[in-house]
Amino acid sequence: MARTNAGTKGVPRAEREQQILAVASLAFGTDGFAATNLADVAAEAGISKPLIYNYFGSKEGLFAACLDEAGDLMAGEIERIARGDAVGIERGIRTLDGMFAVLDEQRHLWRLLHDRTAPSTGAIADVVSHHTERIDKLAHEGVTELLALAGDTDERDISVMTAAWLGIVDSLMDWWVAHPDETATQMNERVTRLFTALLVDIVRGDA
């Protein structure tokens, strides 16, 4: 990994923080919170370890900042899709397409967002809760639209399907991240084929 040279004199603090976050996000997303050493992050960023503490307070604080940035990127993309005109399955496919596109060159962010070695309390838990609520709200909204197209407004049906959809998304993303040879475009085409096949089978079953 090329050094970002974050320690160069004269670099504005905001820019330097972004440089540190880029290096730290890659480290956390590659090795996990527990195995990441701040001394290594500092060396890779070309800064001193105390500077990380000065900016972020602690390893947990740095991880929370990385998590917040990644969560905002992901939730922001899903919100962008939600503001469009797609509904039903089309909205779901576009949402996945957007997620694949955003993470194609930085899949470590998905692992960062799902790091089981990270603390589950404090600032980290607050960040996770904030972005989880954003994404869950969007999923609920999309599923509500989908079921409404079929005339289903039952709240428990919506709840069950929302949970199922979130599980499908996580499974698809986990599979994709585990197969780095699969591009975002290929994955979107694959998902479209799978969803289309599923819908065709359902229609045949109802015929």
Summary of the structure (lengths in Angstrom):
residues: 207
radius of gyration: 19.7
end to end distance: 55.9
largest distance: 70.3
contacts: 602
relative contact order: 0.11
helix: 75%
strand: 0%
